[in-house]
Amino acid sequence: MSRHFSLWIVTPPDYPHSRCFEEIALGLQASFTELGFDAPIVTDPAQIKDWAIVLGANLLPRLQVPPRAVDSMKALLEKIPLSEQDKQTLQNFRAKHLTPA
């Protein structure tokens, strides 16, 4: 069973600042394409296929859209602090996978 993904840029009317997510969506779309998935970028939630990655989820309260039964993941782009364990895991990953051969 294949899954379809959509990159949903939440776009309230008269709010041009939603465009700041376009470049991120294009990068994600290229990544999905590289992995063999089709992931259209949509601004209309009616166009969402199966799974949605939501860019601009903080803008959802501005929309007058009825709740939709869709599986989604909110992409949080804010910087979050890392725990010491997270930092160690990241350091180990870098040492193992990102060091020059």
Residue frames as qw, qx, qy, qz and C-alpha x, y, z in Angstrom:
[[0.000, 0.890, 0.456, 0.000, 0.00, 0.00, 0.00],
 [0.439, 0.284, -0.019, 0.853, 1.59, 3.27, -1.07],
 [0.193, -0.750, -0.419, 0.474, 1.18, 6.42, 0.91],
 [0.327, 0.683, 0.232, 0.610, 0.75, 9.82, -0.58],
 [0.405, -0.473, -0.293, 0.726, 2.14, 12.93, 1.02],
 [0.186, 0.840, 0.272, 0.431, 1.24, 16.58, 0.66],
 [0.408, -0.120, -0.269, 0.864, 3.16, 19.60, 1.84],
 [0.079, -0.823, -0.525, -0.201, 0.45, 21.96, 3.07],
 [0.254, 0.099, -0.180, 0.945, 1.40, 25.60, 3.45],
 [0.071, -0.710, -0.640, 0.285, -1.27, 27.11, 5.69],
 [0.213, 0.157, 0.262, 0.928, -2.30, 30.24, 3.81],
 [0.067, 0.665, 0.592, -0.450, -4.89, 32.49, 5.44],
 [0.345, 0.774, 0.375, 0.376, -6.50, 35.11, 3.19],
 [0.044, 0.939, -0.057, 0.338, -4.73, 38.46, 3.05],
 [0.639, -0.688, 0.326, 0.109, -1.65, 37.08, 4.79],
 [0.667, 0.674, -0.316, 0.003, 1.27, 37.18, 2.32],
 [0.196, -0.698, 0.666, -0.178, 3.79, 36.12, 4.96],
 [0.909, -0.033, 0.391, -0.143, 2.81, 32.46, 4.44],
 [0.731, 0.649, -0.207, 0.034, 5.08, 32.60, 1.41],
 [0.136, -0.748, 0.632, -0.149, 8.07, 32.33, 3.76],
 [0.739, -0.183, 0.635, -0.133, 7.38, 28.57, 3.84],
 [0.789, 0.568, -0.061, -0.226, 7.65, 28.08, 0.07],
 [0.334, 0.677, -0.653, 0.062, 11.41, 27.55, 0.00],
 [0.383, -0.307, 0.813, -0.314, 11.21, 25.02, 2.83],
 [0.807, 0.275, 0.385, -0.354, 8.39, 23.22, 1.02],
 [0.665, 0.656, -0.324, -0.148, 10.45, 23.06, -2.18],
 [0.060, 0.564, -0.805, 0.175, 13.37, 21.52, -0.29],
 [0.570, -0.067, 0.729, -0.372, 11.11, 18.96, 1.34],
 [0.805, 0.469, 0.109, -0.348, 9.46, 18.19, -2.00],
 [0.481, 0.653, -0.583, -0.050, 12.87, 17.54, -3.59],
 [0.200, -0.385, 0.855, -0.283, 13.73, 15.21, -0.71],
 [0.725, 0.170, 0.538, -0.396, 10.49, 13.25, -1.12],
 [0.725, 0.609, -0.191, -0.259, 11.13, 13.01, -4.87],
 [0.201, 0.606, -0.765, 0.078, 14.62, 11.65, -4.21],
 [0.365, -0.154, 0.851, -0.343, 13.03, 8.98, -2.00],
 [0.046, -0.132, -0.899, -0.416, 10.56, 8.07, -4.77],
 [0.054, 0.606, 0.719, -0.336, 7.45, 9.81, -3.42],
 [0.069, 0.564, 0.365, 0.737, 5.21, 12.37, -5.04],
 [0.291, -0.554, -0.529, 0.573, 4.61, 15.22, -2.59],
 [0.168, 0.671, 0.347, 0.633, 2.68, 18.13, -4.07],
 [0.152, -0.137, -0.362, 0.909, 2.80, 21.51, -2.38],
 [0.135, -0.635, -0.664, -0.371, -0.74, 22.66, -1.63],
 [0.024, -0.124, 0.312, -0.942, -2.35, 25.70, -0.06],
 [0.668, -0.178, -0.148, -0.707, -5.90, 24.34, -0.22],
 [0.381, -0.283, 0.822, -0.314, -6.49, 21.64, 2.42],
 [0.837, 0.288, 0.232, -0.403, -9.01, 19.97, 0.10],
 [0.669, 0.606, -0.421, -0.085, -6.05, 18.93, -2.08],
 [0.295, -0.566, 0.745, -0.197, -4.29, 16.98, 0.68],
 [0.811, 0.135, -0.534, -0.194, -3.59, 13.33, -0.15],
 [0.827, -0.199, -0.495, 0.178, -3.37, 10.88, 2.77],
 [0.628, -0.480, -0.238, 0.565, -0.60, 12.44, 4.89],
 [0.192, 0.913, 0.066, 0.355, 0.06, 16.15, 5.25],
 [0.573, -0.190, -0.241, 0.760, 3.19, 17.87, 6.46],
 [0.044, -0.923, -0.371, -0.092, 1.85, 21.17, 7.74],
 [0.471, 0.085, -0.081, 0.874, 4.00, 24.26, 7.34],
 [0.137, -0.297, 0.009, -0.945, 2.71, 27.27, 9.24],
 [0.406, -0.426, -0.808, -0.008, 0.54, 25.32, 11.67],
 [0.184, -0.345, -0.441, 0.808, 0.57, 28.34, 13.97],
 [0.214, 0.097, -0.223, -0.946, -1.68, 30.01, 11.37],
 [0.160, -0.290, -0.921, -0.205, -4.41, 27.34, 11.51],
 [0.012, -0.565, -0.639, 0.522, -6.64, 29.37, 13.88],
 [0.122, 0.439, -0.133, -0.880, -6.86, 32.10, 11.19],
 [0.194, 0.002, -0.789, -0.583, -8.49, 29.73, 8.69],
 [0.645, 0.061, 0.296, -0.702, -12.20, 29.11, 8.52],
 [0.524, 0.237, -0.767, -0.285, -11.71, 25.48, 7.53],
 [0.858, -0.340, 0.058, -0.380, -13.74, 22.70, 9.12],
 [0.455, -0.506, 0.733, 0.012, -11.64, 20.01, 10.82],
 [0.736, 0.417, -0.432, -0.313, -10.58, 17.32, 8.39],
 [0.899, -0.285, 0.332, -0.016, -9.90, 13.69, 9.07],
 [0.678, 0.645, -0.308, 0.169, -6.37, 13.69, 7.72],
 [0.832, -0.363, -0.045, 0.416, -3.19, 12.28, 9.12],
 [0.305, 0.880, -0.097, 0.351, -0.76, 15.11, 9.50],
 [0.716, -0.293, -0.192, 0.604, 2.52, 16.14, 11.01],
 [0.006, 0.999, 0.051, -0.001, 3.20, 19.73, 11.99],
 [0.720, 0.290, -0.140, 0.615, 6.63, 20.85, 10.91],
 [0.379, -0.902, -0.100, 0.182, 7.98, 22.96, 13.75],
 [0.639, 0.572, -0.079, 0.508, 10.71, 25.24, 12.53],
 [0.306, -0.895, 0.191, -0.262, 11.48, 26.95, 15.81],
 [0.410, 0.444, -0.711, 0.360, 14.80, 26.29, 17.44],
 [0.803, -0.529, -0.115, -0.248, 14.37, 23.95, 20.37],
 [0.196, -0.723, 0.640, -0.171, 16.95, 23.27, 23.05],
 [0.786, 0.170, -0.593, -0.043, 18.71, 19.91, 22.94],
 [0.790, -0.591, 0.137, -0.089, 19.21, 17.79, 26.02],
 [0.224, -0.681, 0.685, 0.130, 22.71, 16.56, 26.87],
 [0.666, 0.047, 0.742, 0.053, 21.69, 13.09, 25.66],
 [0.618, 0.739, 0.264, -0.052, 20.48, 14.57, 22.33],
 [0.121, 0.904, -0.390, -0.125, 23.78, 16.44, 21.94],
 [0.435, -0.435, 0.781, 0.107, 25.76, 13.25, 22.58],
 [0.709, 0.352, 0.611, 0.000, 23.64, 11.30, 20.09],
 [0.472, 0.878, 0.023, -0.080, 24.17, 14.00, 17.48],
 [0.099, -0.796, 0.585, 0.120, 27.91, 14.05, 18.14],
 [0.592, -0.158, 0.786, 0.079, 28.10, 10.24, 17.81],
 [0.679, 0.601, 0.420, -0.037, 26.13, 10.36, 14.54],
 [0.292, 0.923, -0.222, -0.113, 28.40, 13.02, 13.11],
 [0.293, -0.627, 0.713, 0.112, 31.52, 11.10, 14.11],
 [0.632, 0.043, 0.772, 0.048, 30.24, 7.87, 12.60],
 [0.569, 0.580, 0.571, 0.113, 28.59, 9.14, 9.41],
 [0.277, 0.954, 0.109, 0.024, 29.91, 12.59, 8.56],
 [0.429, -0.706, 0.414, 0.381, 33.66, 12.29, 8.97],
 [0.510, 0.674, -0.432, -0.314, 35.80, 12.31, 5.81],
 [0.997, 0.010, 0.068, 0.021, 36.95, 8.90, 4.62]]
